[in-house]
Amino acid sequence: MEHLSAADALTLAAHAADKQGPGNLLRVVLIVMVVGCVLVGWLLLRGYRK
């Protein structure tokens, strides 16, 4: 087994992250959607309390 320097390991990790696709973007979109739905639900329920 060969030893990798820190720069080589970082380069390999960056290339592997590029090949993973839209995972991070999709995760952010889903989190924003859930938070938005919770806020809209809270605002609607708060308005119907009166």
C-alpha positions in Angstrom: 0.0 0.0 0.0 1.4 3.3 -1.0 1.4 6.4 1.1 -0.5 9.4 -0.1 0.5 12.9 0.7 -2.1 15.4 2.1 -2.2 17.2 -1.3 -2.8 14.0 -3.2 -5.5 12.9 -0.8 -7.2 16.3 -1.0 -7.1 16.1 -4.8 -8.6 12.6 -4.8 -11.4 13.7 -2.4 -12.2 16.7 -4.7 -12.5 14.5 -7.7 -14.7 12.0 -5.9 -17.0 14.9 -4.7 -17.3 16.1 -8.3 -18.5 12.7 -9.4 -21.3 12.4 -6.8 -23.8 14.6 -8.7 -26.4 17.0 -7.3 -26.5 15.6 -3.8 -25.6 18.8 -1.9 -27.9 21.0 -4.0 -30.8 18.6 -3.6 -30.2 18.4 0.2 -30.3 22.2 0.5 -33.4 22.5 -1.6 -35.2 19.9 0.5 -34.2 21.5 3.8 -35.4 24.9 2.5 -38.7 23.4 1.4 -39.4 21.7 4.7 -38.5 24.9 6.6 -40.7 26.9 4.3 -43.6 24.5 4.8 -43.3 24.7 8.5 -43.2 28.5 8.5 -46.3 28.7 6.2 -48.2 26.3 8.3 -47.3 28.2 11.5 -48.4 31.5 9.9 -51.7 30.0 8.7 -52.5 28.4 12.0 -51.6 31.5 13.9 -54.0 33.5 11.7 -56.9 31.1 12.3 -56.5 31.3 16.1 -58.3 34.7 16.2 
